[in-house]
Amino acid sequence: MNCYELLGILPGITSVIGSGGKTSLLTKLSQEVRGTVILTTSTHILPFPNILLLENPTLTEVSDALITHRVICVGSFSSEKHKLGSSVLSAQELAPVADYVFVEADGSKRLPLKAHASHEPVIPEGTQRTVQVIGLSGFGLPIHQAVHRSEIFCKWASCLPDDIVTPTRIATVIAAEHASGAVKANVILVNQTDNEKDLTLARDFTQELRLQGDNTPVIAGSLFNSTFVEMRDK
């Protein structure tokens, strides 16, 4: 199955949160789905290479662009000139003119893992499906090196910044965020699962998540290698 099928992506608004491959996932989904696609953000992203960018367009300009371009990006340049911020048009306003609206709805400082502050993630109104990405490359590293907002992570997991990232600690944090209502996700993608050793770690994470009482579906795979597998409960 394709990535979008395993993740249960349907027409409408999909928000992508977490860390370790959000932008790569947006690109992958835009390539796989059939129909018109708008890529946008509720936080900040880098422009997508070789994809038409419309800066703060009108809805008519968006509609016109989708006649000649199947995939476009909509946003506005932020104070960090190389990054895009949210558009004046919300995802909900954009949704009627495209088959799919894919929103990068979280920040991670380019680290493979993250915990969430009280104002995160920024999931737009009208979102029908939320995908939470975690980067397996952070497993086995010291928390302070691998995790954005490591102090919040350590609070949830009852550990120290110099401690090592383990499947149990990641599962504990994600399950706690979900249970508190701070973060809501329909499915989790464990990205950077590149070999059998990685797959074992992804299975361990899934098992620990279930032990925490969190039944969010988990897909493990590699956006780079385009390989994906559904993690089934033991």
N, C-alpha and C positions, 0 to 999 in steps of 0.2 A: 504493500500500500504506500501511497505517497504520504509525505509529512502532513499535509493539510487534512487528509482523510483520517489519519491516526489521531490528530489533534481535535478532530470534530469541527473543523472550520466550515461555517455556512455563510451565505451572503449576509451582508450587514456589517456591523461594527465589531471588530475584534481588537482587544487591547492586549499588549504584550508587556509583562512586568518582570522584575527580577534582574538577573545579571548573567553574563557569560554567554552572550549570543543573541541579544534582542534584535539588533539591527540586521544580523545575518538571517535571523528567522523571518523578519519582515520581507527581506529580499527573496528568500526561498519561497515563501507563501505567494508573493506576487508573481513569481515565475510559474508556480504550479497550478493556481486556480484558473478557471476559464471565466472570462468576463473582465470588465473594467475595474481598475484598482486605484484607489487614492492612498498614498502613504503620507502619514502626518504624525505629529507628536503633541502631547500635552505637557511635555517638559522641554528637553533639548536633544537634538540629534545632529549628526553630520550629514550634509547633503549626500544623496545616493548617486554614485557615478552612473553616467549614461542614462539618467532618468530625468525627464523634463521637470523643472522646478518652477512653480508659480508662487511668487511672493505676495501674500495678502491679496489674492484675486477676488473678484466678484464671483458669485455662483454661476453667472452666465459665462464668464471666462473659463471656469472649471469645466462646465458642460461642453464648451467649444473645444477645449484641449483634448477631452476624452473622445472626440470624434476621430482624431488623427493619432492619438497616443493611447494605447491600452492601459498603460501604467503611468501615473504622474505623482509628483510629490508636491504637497501644499504646506507652506509654513511662512515664517518671517525671520529675517536675520536678527539675532539677539545682540546684546552688547559685546558678546564674544563673537566677533565678526565671522568666524569660520563655522559657527554653529547656527542651527535653525531652532527657533522657538515656535510656539503654537501660532496658528493662523487666526485672523479675526473671525474666520468661519469655523464654527465648532464641528466636531465629528458628526454630531446629530444633524447639523445643517448640510453637511457634505453628503451624508448617506443617501438621500434620494436621487442623486445624479450619478452614482457609481454602483456597481454590483457589490464591491467590497471596499470597506475603509479599514485599513490596518494602522493602529495607533501605537507608537512607542510611548508608554505611559509611566515610565520609571527612570530614575537615574542610578548609576552605579560606579561612576569614576573609573570605568574600564577595568574593574576588578571582577573576578569570576563569581563571587558570592556577595550577598548583602543581607542586612536586616533593615527594617523599615522604621523611619521616624514617623511621628504622629501625622504629618502632612502627606505621607506617601502610602501607596502609589497614587497617581493622579488619573483615576479611571474616568473617562468622560461619560456623560449621560447618554443613555441609549446603547451602551455596550452590551452585546449579546453573549460574548464569550471572552474569557480572560485566560491567557496562557502565561504561566509562571515559569521562567527559564532559570536554571541553575547551571553553573559551569563546573564540570567535574575536575577541571585542572586545579581547582582550589583545594580539593581533597588532599590531606597529608601535609599541607603547608601551615605555618603558624597563622593563627587567626588574624593578627594585626597586618599580615602581608596579603591575605587573600580576601578579606571581608570588608566591604564598604559599610560604615557605621558599626565597626567592630565592638564598640562599647555597648551598643544595644544588643548585639548578638550575644555578648558575654553575659549580659543581664538575663536574657531568656534562657541561656544554656548553663548558667551557674558555673562559669569558667573564667579563665584569665586570658588577656590578649596574646600571651606567649604560648598558650596551649595550642595543640594541633587540631586542625579541622578534621572531624571524623563523620562518617555517615550518621551516627547517633546524634551528634551535636547539631548537624544540619537539620535532621528530621525533627529534633526537639524544638528548634527555633521556628521552623515552618509550621509545625502543628500548633504551636502556641500562638503564632500570629493568626492563623486561620481560626482557631477556637475563640480568640478574643474579638474577632470581627475586624481587626485592623487591616487584614489582607484577605481578599477573597479570590480564589482561582478555580476554574473549572477543570484544568488539567495542568500537570507539571511536565516540562521537558528537561530531562537531564542531558544537557548538551556536552560535547567533547568526549563522548563515550566511543573511543577509537579502537579498542581491542578487548580481548576476553577479560583481562584484569580489570579494565574499566567497567565492563559489564557486570562483573562480580560486585564492584563497589556500588553500582546503580541498584543492583538487587538488594544489597545490604541496606541501602538508604530506604528503598521501598518497604522492606520488611520492618525497619525501625519506625517508619511513618505509620504503618498499620498498628504497631504496638502502642503508638501514642494515640490511637483512636482516630486517625485521619485517613479517610478513604478516598482522597482525591486521586483520580487516575494518574498514572505515571508512564511516560514514554521516554525511553532512553535512546540516544542516537548521536550521530555526528552530522551537523549541518555541512561541514567541510566535505565529508565523504558521502553524504546523502544516504546514510544507512540508519534505519530506525526500527525499534522493536517495542512492543507493548510489554510492560512489566506486569506479570500476572502474580497474584497472591499465592503463597505456598499453601 
